[in-house]
Amino acid sequence: MKKIYFDYAIVGVGAAGLHLCLAMIDDNFFSTKKIIIIEKDAKTENDRTWCFWEKGEGKWDHILQQSWSGGHFHCSKFSKKLDLEDYNYKMIRSSQFYDHAKKKINSSPNFFWKEEEVLSVENSKGTSKIITKSNVYQANHIFDSRIDDDFFGEKDEFIRILQSFKGWIIKTDQPAFDTSKFIMMDFRLRWKDKTSFTYVLPISEKEAMVEFTLFNKHTLEAKDFDEKLKQYISEILKIDNYEILEIEKGVIPMTDFPFHSKSNSALTKIGTSGGWVKPSSGYAFKNCEKYAQKVVENITSNRLPSHQLFNKRYRWYDSILLDILWNKNEMGTSIFEEMFKNNDITEIFKFLDDEGNLLSDLRVIKSFNPIPFLKALLRRCLPKKM
Ligand SMILES: Cc1cc2nc3c(=O)[nH]c(=O)nc-3n(C[C@H](O)[C@H](O)[C@H](O)COP(=O)(O)OP(=O)(O)OC[C@H]3O[C@@H](n4cnc5c(N)ncnc54)[C@H](O)[C@@H]3O)c2cc1C
């Protein structure tokens, strides 16, 4: 086996790894550094669709599939129009993002892309090693997007809610969708009494992505997702004739697992495996952009790459909501109803982006029935029974 030396190594380039590469390419500090990417897939497939919100124009506007300036929230008690003001809700196909990032990486001579599966990472003081079937790579610092085996263990000291979902891009024979508005959450159809909803992302008058989502300890079988999707399309959207063009499914962990604690001076866990997914919502695309930028700023300021990535106050709020979803899952629906009923969507976006101040946080927090939150707070504060 050959040993090959690099300044930085990035193991796995999905959302987080690619955002990190792009942030490094944009900073001159890295132009003299040798950076290796080791990724097991070719990254040519459209394996997911990312949605996110941001104010005004953004970095990815040239590769967006769709963008909406207004939306709707629905539940059995009320419906609400969402005026996004200076925000837009945006949708990007992962293949577009992969292509864009790969072009930038290929034109950066200090980046080296290897399509190999990493078997293990040895991380001790000094230089760390990455082992693949045919090579050993050494780097001064490794960024690792593989999820640690510990996370999948049986220990119940951490909350592990699965955000599982299945969606269809459907095509109707008649115009059926308003392309200026999306449905962010629709709780009118649920899986039993569990926290579950559908969202609709119109791409054209005749095409939309319709996705059924469940926040629960367990996921659903494919046939149960299909049944809910069929039911939503016929009973709520009132569409009878359509074909399914594409299928998306996935599971996102919503957890208080301390992923970030695995990072040290020679290794930084990134993406899902670094805790970059917002625990209470599962959104991660914009977080990956934000945290990749912070990692780069930390390195250029001579700090540990993982230095102060997260806002502790918001992690605490996240853990309280996770606790309710874990212990009283059926209450999730009313919590989202209260949040959307009593707050403008722009305030909700700020809150979910961890970007409010204490005053604006309190305005959102006081819109909830305090009882389940106080009970969850107590459960979080009391020592756990062994
Ligand atoms: C279907 C789906 C839809 C989603 N939609 C949204 C959304 O709309 N908005 C949003 O904000 N978030 C969304 N998410 C959540 C989140 O944005 C994604 O999961 C995001 O891709 C996480 O980034 P990541 O880099 O951690 O993981 P990934 O993007 O999964 O990247 C990990 C990379 O590591 C590689 N890898 C793994 N093991 C090895 C190994 N041993 N050797 C070499 N390479 C390896 C993989 O091939 C992969 O390329 C979605 C997730 C899924 C699954």
PDBQT file of the ligand as one rigid body, heavy atoms in Angstrom, charges set to zero:
ROOT
HETATM    1  C1  LIG A 401     -33.834  12.195   0.556  1.00  0.00    +0.000 C 
HETATM    2  C2  LIG A 401     -33.398  13.334   1.449  1.00  0.00    +0.000 A 
HETATM    3  C3  LIG A 401     -33.969  14.599   1.270  1.00  0.00    +0.000 A 
HETATM    4  C4  LIG A 401     -33.554  15.663   2.095  1.00  0.00    +0.000 A 
HETATM    5  N1  LIG A 401     -34.136  16.891   1.911  1.00  0.00    +0.000 NA
HETATM    6  C5  LIG A 401     -33.691  17.932   2.616  1.00  0.00    +0.000 A 
HETATM    7  C6  LIG A 401     -34.207  19.233   2.388  1.00  0.00    +0.000 A 
HETATM    8  O1  LIG A 401     -35.130  19.424   1.606  1.00  0.00    +0.000 OA
HETATM    9  N2  LIG A 401     -33.647  20.279   3.048  1.00  0.00    +0.000 N 
HETATM   10  C7  LIG A 401     -32.627  20.107   3.944  1.00  0.00    +0.000 A 
HETATM   11  O2  LIG A 401     -32.137  21.101   4.482  1.00  0.00    +0.000 OA
HETATM   12  N3  LIG A 401     -32.168  18.870   4.233  1.00  0.00    +0.000 NA
HETATM   13  C8  LIG A 401     -32.663  17.795   3.595  1.00  0.00    +0.000 A 
HETATM   14  N4  LIG A 401     -32.165  16.552   3.858  1.00  0.00    +0.000 N 
HETATM   15  C9  LIG A 401     -31.226  16.382   5.011  1.00  0.00    +0.000 C 
HETATM   16  C10 LIG A 401     -29.775  16.743   4.698  1.00  0.00    +0.000 C 
HETATM   17  O3  LIG A 401     -29.675  17.938   3.989  1.00  0.00    +0.000 OA
HETATM   18  C11 LIG A 401     -29.084  15.689   3.898  1.00  0.00    +0.000 C 
HETATM   19  O4  LIG A 401     -29.169  14.449   4.525  1.00  0.00    +0.000 OA
HETATM   20  C12 LIG A 401     -27.631  16.044   3.597  1.00  0.00    +0.000 C 
HETATM   21  O5  LIG A 401     -27.298  15.379   2.435  1.00  0.00    +0.000 OA
HETATM   22  C13 LIG A 401     -26.667  15.694   4.739  1.00  0.00    +0.000 C 
HETATM   23  O6  LIG A 401     -25.363  15.957   4.311  1.00  0.00    +0.000 OA
HETATM   24  P1  LIG A 401     -24.142  15.010   4.653  1.00  0.00    +0.000 P 
HETATM   25  O7  LIG A 401     -22.978  15.550   3.920  1.00  0.00    +0.000 OA
HETATM   26  O8  LIG A 401     -24.056  14.816   6.096  1.00  0.00    +0.000 OA
HETATM   27  O9  LIG A 401     -24.551  13.567   4.083  1.00  0.00    +0.000 OA
HETATM   28  P2  LIG A 401     -24.617  13.065   2.605  1.00  0.00    +0.000 P 
HETATM   29  O10 LIG A 401     -25.103  14.147   1.707  1.00  0.00    +0.000 OA
HETATM   30  O11 LIG A 401     -25.379  11.803   2.654  1.00  0.00    +0.000 OA
HETATM   31  O12 LIG A 401     -23.095  12.791   2.230  1.00  0.00    +0.000 OA
HETATM   32  C14 LIG A 401     -22.302  11.791   2.819  1.00  0.00    +0.000 C 
HETATM   33  C15 LIG A 401     -21.311  11.348   1.759  1.00  0.00    +0.000 C 
HETATM   34  O13 LIG A 401     -20.367  10.460   2.327  1.00  0.00    +0.000 OA
HETATM   35  C16 LIG A 401     -20.147   9.401   1.421  1.00  0.00    +0.000 C 
HETATM   36  N5  LIG A 401     -19.672   8.261   2.191  1.00  0.00    +0.000 N 
HETATM   37  C17 LIG A 401     -20.292   7.622   3.215  1.00  0.00    +0.000 A 
HETATM   38  N6  LIG A 401     -19.547   6.601   3.672  1.00  0.00    +0.000 NA
HETATM   39  C18 LIG A 401     -18.392   6.613   2.952  1.00  0.00    +0.000 A 
HETATM   40  C19 LIG A 401     -17.214   5.823   2.979  1.00  0.00    +0.000 A 
HETATM   41  N7  LIG A 401     -17.077   4.803   3.847  1.00  0.00    +0.000 N 
HETATM   42  N8  LIG A 401     -16.238   6.094   2.096  1.00  0.00    +0.000 NA
HETATM   43  C20 LIG A 401     -16.354   7.132   1.224  1.00  0.00    +0.000 A 
HETATM   44  N9  LIG A 401     -17.455   7.914   1.150  1.00  0.00    +0.000 NA
HETATM   45  C21 LIG A 401     -18.450   7.669   2.015  1.00  0.00    +0.000 A 
HETATM   46  C22 LIG A 401     -21.510   9.167   0.766  1.00  0.00    +0.000 C 
HETATM   47  O14 LIG A 401     -21.394   8.488  -0.468  1.00  0.00    +0.000 OA
HETATM   48  C23 LIG A 401     -22.005  10.602   0.620  1.00  0.00    +0.000 C 
HETATM   49  O15 LIG A 401     -21.635  11.166  -0.611  1.00  0.00    +0.000 OA
HETATM   50  C24 LIG A 401     -32.562  15.456   3.092  1.00  0.00    +0.000 A 
HETATM   51  C25 LIG A 401     -32.037  14.179   3.263  1.00  0.00    +0.000 A 
HETATM   52  C26 LIG A 401     -32.446  13.127   2.468  1.00  0.00    +0.000 A 
HETATM   53  C27 LIG A 401     -31.865  11.760   2.711  1.00  0.00    +0.000 C 
ENDROOT
TORSDOF 0
